[in-house]
Amino acid sequence: MERLASKLRRPLGRLDRLARARLSLEIAESQPIAARPSDPEDILRVRAAASAARLGDRVLARRHAAALFDLGFASESAALLERLLAERPDLDVARLLENAYLAAGESDRHRALGERLLAAGDDASRRVGRWISARRLARQGDFTGSNEHLVALATDERDAVAARLFRASNARAQRDWPAVLRLIDEVLALDPNLGGGGHHWERMLAATLLGAWDKVRDSAARLGMTIAGDAGPIDECWELCKIRVVHPDGELQDLWARRSGPCTAKLLQISSLRHPQRYGDRVAFDTLAVEDAPGPNEADPPVMIYAELATLARGGCFAFRIDGVHPGEPALAGLRRVVEAHRGALQLQSGAGYRIVSPEGAEHPGLCAFIVYPAEVELARAAAALDAYARTLPGPLMWPELAEAAGDDETCSRHRMLVGA
């Protein structure tokens, strides 16, 4: 676990869990199987007794503190860890103590601990104090203050890599992609084998957002990816996925997309008509999936959902709703061909249970679909072609917004009357 921890792209709380796991492993190795308690309260009693019997044993004291923390006694755990840290600077004890402070809501004690260690006369204490303060300030969003400590830590070869990675994490939180790319490049120069690929993903993301395609290609090659061409933007045709976009009013929508590179995708789904259209947009996304969704068909594997980070290029499309009586599958296929003939796309929104009622009160199977056209398409011609085809169908279809955008006031008024009816 320790060997692999440095390979995580964003460790988040994994290092804290690792510190606690290390203590559990030490206990497991020190006791015969028959003597190992399984109940958490029994574990606490055993560890408390062992620590009391050997007051100077720091390992036993850390085990005791971890048992207190696991049972929710964060303040008591913090008090014990404070004594250990006062005896000797220790990064592992400091990280456990930070967890205890956070769990107990002891922000003032957390801050005071870092300040006290920073003011100490020895380098070991100041090193621990810088790490505590850097993490605390980053949690509070004071990235400038956090980075001041990390810059100082990076001058020590023991912390050169970890401090830069932490600064890269701070830069990412600020969307400072030039800093992210520069710091990861520095880390990989210090240790080319670091991360086993994890940091190359972060490098590709930052480089994609900055248009540094040579670095995207370099990291992709190091990860064994095959990408066409030797230079310039990457525009592949990879697997389907979904991209979680955030509309201007904060509404989230998961849209079907096709991956076009390690960190890029083209949106294939017509988005909500209440917002600027996203169909055809090329986006950069966070390659850590937020969740997965069922595939297009029941037998397909799950589809990954990624969060959009930035729009690289707008599709520049306009979308409209078309509603009315379902004309049947053959006629619907013909309608789709009419739309596509004008470089548009039609995507069905309604299901088999959708029904509409005619002005005479008769119920019919209904059709609701979205149609989308690129900005350069002449909407008047596209709308006229739709109207000519719709007149051959047995029931009405309506697209008042498209008619209005095409400047066809007569059709727009007629369709609005049908919708109102």
C-alpha positions as CSV (number, residue, x, y, z in Angstrom):
1,M,0.0,0.0,0.0
2,E,2.8,2.4,0.8
3,R,4.5,1.6,-2.5
4,L,1.3,2.2,-4.4
5,A,0.2,5.3,-2.5
6,S,2.6,7.6,-4.4
7,K,1.1,6.4,-7.6
8,L,-2.4,7.8,-6.9
9,R,-3.3,10.8,-9.1
10,R,-5.1,12.5,-6.2
11,P,-4.6,10.7,-2.9
12,L,-7.5,12.5,-1.1
13,G,-7.9,10.7,2.3
14,R,-6.0,7.5,1.3
15,L,-2.8,8.5,3.0
16,D,-4.7,9.0,6.3
17,R,-6.3,5.6,5.9
18,L,-2.9,4.1,5.1
19,A,-1.5,5.5,8.4
20,R,-4.2,3.8,10.3
21,A,-3.8,0.6,8.4
22,R,-0.1,0.6,9.2
23,L,-1.0,0.6,12.9
24,S,-3.5,-2.2,12.5
25,L,-0.9,-4.3,10.7
26,E,1.7,-3.7,13.4
27,I,-0.8,-5.0,16.0
28,A,-1.8,-8.0,13.8
29,E,1.9,-9.0,13.5
30,S,2.6,-8.6,17.2
31,Q,-0.1,-10.9,18.5
32,P,-0.8,-14.6,18.0
33,I,-4.0,-15.3,16.1
34,A,-5.8,-16.7,19.1
35,A,-5.1,-13.6,21.1
36,R,-6.3,-11.0,18.6
37,P,-9.6,-9.4,19.7
38,S,-12.1,-8.6,17.0
39,D,-14.6,-6.4,18.9
40,P,-13.5,-2.7,18.7
41,E,-14.0,-2.2,22.4
42,D,-11.9,-5.2,23.2
43,I,-9.2,-3.9,20.9
44,L,-9.3,-0.6,22.8
45,R,-9.0,-2.3,26.1
46,V,-6.1,-4.4,25.0
47,R,-4.2,-1.5,23.5
48,A,-4.8,0.7,26.5
49,A,-3.5,-1.9,28.8
50,A,-0.5,-2.5,26.7
51,S,0.3,1.2,26.4
52,A,-0.1,1.7,30.2
53,A,2.2,-1.3,30.9
54,R,5.0,0.2,28.7
55,L,4.7,4.0,29.0
56,G,7.7,4.8,26.9
57,D,6.7,2.6,23.9
58,R,5.7,5.0,21.1
59,V,4.3,2.2,18.9
60,L,1.9,1.0,21.6
61,A,0.9,4.6,22.3
62,R,0.1,5.2,18.6
63,R,-2.0,2.0,18.6
64,H,-3.9,3.1,21.6
65,A,-4.6,6.5,20.0
66,A,-5.7,4.8,16.8
67,A,-8.1,2.6,18.7
68,L,-9.6,5.6,20.5
69,F,-10.0,7.4,17.1
70,D,-11.7,4.4,15.6
71,L,-14.3,4.3,18.4
72,G,-15.1,8.0,18.0
73,F,-13.0,9.3,20.9
74,A,-11.3,11.9,18.7
75,S,-10.4,14.4,21.5
76,E,-8.9,11.7,23.7
77,S,-7.0,10.4,20.7
78,A,-5.7,13.9,20.0
79,A,-4.5,14.4,23.6
80,L,-2.5,11.2,23.5
81,L,-1.0,12.0,20.0
82,E,-0.1,15.5,21.2
83,R,2.1,14.1,23.9
84,L,3.8,11.8,21.4
85,L,4.5,14.7,19.0
86,A,5.8,16.8,21.9
87,E,8.3,14.1,22.7
88,R,9.6,13.8,19.1
89,P,8.6,15.3,15.7
90,D,6.9,12.5,13.7
91,L,5.1,12.9,10.3
92,D,3.0,9.8,10.8
93,V,1.9,10.9,14.3
94,A,1.2,14.4,13.0
95,R,-1.1,13.1,10.2
96,L,-3.0,11.0,12.7
97,L,-3.3,14.0,15.0
98,E,-4.7,16.2,12.2
99,N,-7.4,13.6,11.6
100,A,-8.2,13.6,15.3
101,Y,-8.4,17.4,15.3
102,L,-10.7,17.4,12.2
103,A,-13.0,14.8,13.7
104,A,-13.2,16.7,17.0
105,G,-13.7,20.1,15.3
106,E,-10.6,21.4,17.0
107,S,-9.6,23.9,14.4
108,D,-7.9,26.3,16.9
109,R,-5.7,23.5,18.3
110,H,-4.9,22.3,14.8
111,R,-3.7,25.8,13.9
112,A,-1.8,26.3,17.2
113,L,0.0,22.9,16.7
114,G,1.4,23.9,13.3
115,E,2.4,27.4,14.6
116,R,4.1,25.9,17.6
117,L,6.1,23.4,15.6
118,L,7.1,26.1,13.1
119,A,8.4,28.2,15.9
120,A,10.5,25.4,17.3
121,G,14.3,25.6,17.2
122,D,15.0,22.3,15.4
123,D,14.5,21.5,11.7
124,A,12.6,18.3,12.3
125,S,9.9,20.1,14.2
126,R,9.7,22.9,11.6
127,R,9.3,20.3,8.8
128,V,6.4,18.7,10.5
129,G,4.9,22.1,11.2
130,R,5.1,23.1,7.6
131,W,3.3,20.0,6.5
132,I,0.6,20.5,9.1
133,S,0.2,24.1,8.1
134,A,0.2,23.5,4.4
135,R,-2.6,20.9,4.7
136,R,-4.6,23.0,7.0
137,L,-4.4,26.1,4.8
138,A,-5.3,24.2,1.7
139,R,-8.4,22.8,3.4
140,Q,-9.4,26.4,4.2
141,G,-8.8,27.5,0.6
142,D,-5.8,29.6,1.4
143,F,-3.7,28.2,-1.4
144,T,-1.2,31.0,-1.3
145,G,-0.4,30.4,2.3
146,S,-0.2,26.6,1.7
147,N,2.1,27.0,-1.2
148,E,4.5,29.2,0.8
149,H,5.1,26.2,3.1
150,L,5.3,23.8,0.2
151,V,7.9,25.8,-1.6
152,A,10.1,25.7,1.5
153,L,9.5,21.9,1.9
154,A,10.5,21.3,-1.7
155,T,14.0,22.4,-1.0
156,D,14.5,19.2,1.1
157,E,15.0,16.2,-1.2
158,R,12.9,14.1,1.1
159,D,9.9,16.3,0.3
160,A,10.8,17.5,-3.2
161,V,8.3,15.3,-5.0
162,A,5.5,15.2,-2.4
163,A,5.6,19.0,-1.9
164,R,5.4,19.6,-5.7
165,L,2.5,17.2,-6.0
166,F,0.7,19.0,-3.2
167,R,1.2,22.3,-5.0
168,A,-0.1,20.7,-8.2
169,S,-3.2,19.7,-6.3
170,N,-3.6,23.3,-5.0
171,A,-3.1,24.6,-8.5
172,R,-5.8,22.2,-9.8
173,A,-8.3,23.4,-7.2
174,Q,-7.6,26.9,-8.6
175,R,-7.8,25.8,-12.2
176,D,-4.3,27.1,-12.7
177,W,-3.4,24.7,-15.4
178,P,0.0,26.2,-16.4
179,A,1.1,25.6,-12.8
180,V,-0.3,22.1,-12.8
181,L,1.6,21.2,-15.9
182,R,4.9,22.8,-14.8
183,L,4.8,21.1,-11.4
184,I,4.0,17.7,-12.8
185,D,6.8,18.1,-15.4
186,E,9.2,18.9,-12.5
187,V,8.0,15.8,-10.6
188,L,8.5,13.5,-13.5
189,A,11.9,15.0,-14.2
190,L,12.9,14.3,-10.6
191,D,11.5,10.7,-10.8
192,P,10.5,9.6,-14.3
193,N,9.0,6.3,-13.0
194,L,6.8,8.0,-10.4
195,G,3.1,7.2,-10.4
196,G,3.1,4.2,-12.7
197,G,1.0,6.4,-15.0
198,G,-1.3,8.3,-12.6
199,H,0.5,11.6,-12.9
200,H,0.7,11.3,-16.6
201,W,-3.1,11.4,-16.7
202,E,-3.0,14.7,-14.8
203,R,-0.3,16.0,-17.1
204,M,-2.4,15.1,-20.2
205,L,-5.4,16.9,-18.8
206,A,-3.5,20.1,-18.0
207,A,-1.7,19.9,-21.4
208,T,-5.0,19.4,-23.2
209,L,-6.5,22.5,-21.6
210,L,-3.4,24.5,-22.6
211,G,-3.2,23.1,-26.2
212,A,0.2,21.5,-25.4
213,W,-0.5,18.5,-27.6
214,D,3.1,17.4,-27.8
215,K,3.0,16.7,-24.0
216,V,-0.4,15.0,-24.3
217,R,1.1,12.7,-27.0
218,D,4.3,12.1,-24.9
219,S,2.4,11.0,-21.8
220,A,-0.1,9.0,-23.9
221,A,2.8,7.1,-25.5
222,R,4.3,6.4,-22.1
223,L,1.0,4.9,-21.1
224,G,1.0,2.7,-24.1
225,M,-1.8,4.5,-26.0
226,T,-1.8,4.5,-29.8
227,I,-2.7,7.9,-31.2
228,A,-2.8,8.8,-34.9
229,G,-0.4,11.4,-36.2
230,D,2.7,12.9,-34.7
231,A,1.7,16.4,-33.9
232,G,-1.3,18.7,-33.4
233,P,-4.7,18.3,-31.8
234,I,-5.9,14.7,-31.1
235,D,-9.2,13.8,-32.6
236,E,-9.8,10.0,-32.3
237,C,-12.9,7.9,-32.4
238,W,-13.0,6.0,-29.1
239,E,-15.7,4.6,-26.9
240,L,-19.0,6.1,-25.9
241,C,-19.2,7.8,-22.6
242,K,-21.4,10.4,-20.8
243,I,-20.3,13.9,-19.9
244,R,-21.8,15.7,-17.0
245,V,-22.3,19.3,-18.0
246,V,-23.4,22.2,-15.8
247,H,-25.8,24.6,-17.5
248,P,-25.7,28.4,-16.7
249,D,-28.4,28.1,-14.1
250,G,-26.6,25.2,-12.3
251,E,-28.7,22.4,-13.7
252,L,-26.7,19.2,-14.3
253,Q,-27.2,17.0,-17.3
254,D,-25.4,13.8,-18.4
255,L,-25.0,13.8,-22.2
256,W,-23.9,11.0,-24.5
257,A,-20.6,11.7,-26.0
258,R,-17.8,10.0,-28.0
259,R,-14.3,10.1,-26.5
260,S,-11.9,11.8,-29.0
261,G,-8.7,11.5,-26.9
262,P,-7.4,10.8,-23.5
263,C,-9.2,13.7,-21.8
264,T,-11.5,15.0,-24.6
265,A,-14.9,14.1,-26.0
266,K,-17.5,15.3,-28.5
267,L,-21.1,15.7,-27.2
268,L,-23.5,13.7,-29.3
269,Q,-26.8,14.3,-27.5
270,I,-29.0,17.3,-27.9
271,S,-29.1,19.0,-24.6
272,S,-31.9,20.8,-22.7
273,L,-33.6,23.4,-24.9
274,R,-33.8,25.7,-21.9
275,H,-30.1,26.5,-22.2
276,P,-27.5,27.3,-24.9
277,Q,-27.2,24.1,-27.0
278,R,-24.3,21.8,-26.3
279,Y,-24.6,19.4,-29.2
280,G,-21.4,19.1,-31.1
281,D,-19.3,20.8,-28.4
282,R,-15.8,19.4,-27.9
283,V,-15.0,19.3,-24.2
284,A,-12.2,18.4,-21.8
285,F,-13.2,16.2,-18.9
286,D,-11.8,14.9,-15.6
287,T,-10.8,11.3,-16.3
288,L,-11.8,10.2,-12.8
289,A,-15.3,9.0,-13.5
290,V,-18.0,10.4,-11.2
291,E,-20.1,7.3,-11.6
292,D,-21.2,4.9,-14.3
293,A,-24.5,4.3,-16.1
294,P,-26.1,1.4,-18.0
295,G,-25.0,0.9,-21.5
296,P,-27.2,1.7,-24.6
297,N,-28.3,-2.0,-24.6
298,E,-28.9,-4.3,-21.7
299,A,-26.0,-6.6,-22.5
300,D,-23.5,-3.7,-22.9
301,P,-21.0,-2.9,-20.2
302,P,-21.6,0.2,-18.0
303,V,-20.8,3.6,-19.5
304,M,-18.5,5.9,-17.6
305,I,-19.8,9.4,-16.7
306,Y,-17.1,12.1,-16.5
307,A,-17.4,15.7,-15.3
308,E,-16.7,18.4,-17.9
309,L,-13.9,20.7,-17.0
310,A,-13.8,23.1,-19.9
311,T,-15.3,23.6,-23.4
312,L,-12.6,23.5,-26.0
313,A,-14.8,24.3,-29.0
314,R,-18.4,25.1,-29.4
315,G,-20.6,23.1,-31.8
316,G,-22.5,26.3,-32.6
317,C,-25.8,24.5,-33.1
318,F,-29.4,25.5,-32.6
319,A,-32.0,23.0,-31.4
320,F,-35.8,22.9,-31.6
321,R,-38.7,20.7,-30.5
322,I,-40.9,18.9,-32.9
323,D,-44.2,17.5,-31.5
324,G,-47.3,15.9,-32.9
325,V,-48.9,12.7,-34.1
326,H,-46.4,9.8,-34.5
327,P,-46.4,9.0,-38.2
328,G,-45.1,5.4,-37.9
329,E,-41.6,4.1,-38.0
330,P,-41.1,4.2,-41.9
331,A,-42.4,7.8,-42.0
332,L,-40.2,8.7,-39.0
333,A,-37.2,7.4,-40.8
334,G,-38.1,9.6,-43.7
335,L,-38.4,12.6,-41.4
336,R,-35.0,11.9,-40.1
337,R,-33.6,11.8,-43.6
338,V,-35.1,15.2,-44.4
339,V,-33.4,16.7,-41.3
340,E,-30.1,15.1,-42.1
341,A,-30.2,16.3,-45.6
342,H,-29.8,19.8,-44.2
343,R,-26.9,18.7,-41.9
344,G,-29.2,18.4,-38.9
345,A,-29.9,15.6,-36.5
346,L,-33.1,14.3,-35.0
347,Q,-33.2,12.6,-31.6
348,L,-36.4,11.0,-30.2
349,Q,-37.5,12.1,-26.8
350,S,-40.8,10.3,-26.3
351,G,-41.5,6.7,-25.6
352,A,-44.2,4.2,-26.5
353,G,-46.6,5.5,-23.9
354,Y,-46.6,9.1,-25.2
355,R,-50.1,10.1,-26.4
356,I,-51.6,13.3,-27.8
357,V,-55.3,14.3,-28.1
358,S,-56.6,15.9,-31.4
359,P,-58.9,19.0,-31.3
360,E,-61.7,16.5,-31.9
361,G,-60.8,14.6,-28.7
362,A,-59.3,11.5,-30.4
363,E,-56.2,10.1,-28.8
364,H,-53.2,9.2,-31.0
365,P,-49.7,7.8,-30.4
366,G,-47.5,10.9,-30.0
367,L,-44.1,11.9,-31.2
368,C,-41.8,14.3,-29.4
369,A,-38.3,14.8,-30.7
370,F,-35.4,17.4,-30.7
371,I,-33.9,18.5,-34.0
372,V,-30.6,20.4,-34.2
373,Y,-28.9,22.3,-37.0
374,P,-25.4,23.9,-37.3
375,A,-25.4,27.7,-37.1
376,E,-24.4,28.0,-40.8
377,V,-27.5,26.1,-42.1
378,E,-30.2,28.2,-43.7
379,L,-33.1,27.5,-41.3
380,A,-35.7,28.8,-43.8
381,R,-34.7,26.1,-46.3
382,A,-34.5,23.4,-43.6
383,A,-37.9,24.4,-42.2
384,A,-39.5,24.5,-45.6
385,A,-38.3,20.9,-46.3
386,L,-39.8,19.8,-43.1
387,D,-43.1,21.4,-43.9
388,A,-43.2,19.9,-47.3
389,Y,-42.6,16.4,-45.9
390,A,-45.0,16.9,-43.0
391,R,-47.9,17.7,-45.3
392,T,-47.7,14.2,-46.7
393,L,-48.2,12.6,-43.2
394,P,-51.7,11.6,-41.9
395,G,-51.4,13.7,-38.6
396,P,-49.9,17.1,-37.8
397,L,-46.4,17.8,-36.6
398,M,-45.5,21.1,-35.0
399,W,-42.3,23.1,-34.6
400,P,-43.3,26.7,-33.8
401,E,-39.9,27.7,-32.4
402,L,-38.1,26.5,-35.6
403,A,-40.7,28.3,-37.8
404,E,-40.1,31.5,-35.8
405,A,-36.3,31.3,-36.1
406,A,-36.7,30.6,-39.9
407,G,-38.8,33.8,-40.2
408,D,-41.9,31.8,-41.3
409,D,-44.6,33.8,-39.3
410,E,-47.5,32.0,-41.0
411,T,-46.3,28.5,-40.1
412,C,-45.3,29.7,-36.6
413,S,-48.8,31.1,-35.9
414,R,-50.5,28.0,-37.3
415,H,-48.4,25.6,-35.2
416,R,-48.9,27.7,-32.1
417,M,-52.6,27.5,-32.6
418,L,-52.4,23.7,-32.9
419,V,-50.3,23.5,-29.8
420,G,-52.8,25.7,-27.9
421,A,-55.7,23.6,-29.2
